[in-house]
Amino acid sequence: MKKFYGQRAYVQSVGVRSDFEIDGFAIAVSKELGVELIRHRSRSFDEMEEWGDDLSGFDLIVALSPASQRRALELTRYAHIDVEYWPIMDPTGLGEDREAKLAAYRQTRDQIRQRMIARFGPPVMADQQET
């Protein structure tokens, strides 16, 4: 999201549970597009609450799994925040060898990219991004 749209929107990576380690295959296929995930960490909804982040500061939650959609709907029951579910393929556990696994991760990456472009428009060129 940040790579495509810069600082035009505040983006937070959140999941049902926090993942301290980002999957190596996700890192590899993201790097192919110039997106560095090596230091990326997602937080859980619970961690956001514990750290004082107020969900009411967000306009939209994009859920990529049924579990995250349920949790987002539960947390936004009394808030005016849109929740969208994007049914994206989960590539973990797919593929017999490295190349097959990378192909599955690329497919997921491309699904997310296509959904972002359909929802938010074409990526903004680096020289057009707000600083």
PEZIGI-V884236 format. One line per field, one symbol per residue. ss: DSSP state (2 for helix, 1 for strand, 0 for the rest). A space follows every 10 residues. Layout:
ss=???
This chain:
ss=0222222200 0001100010 0002222222 2000000000 0111222222 0000222001 1110022222 2222200000 0111100000 0000000222 2222222222 2222222222 0000022200 0
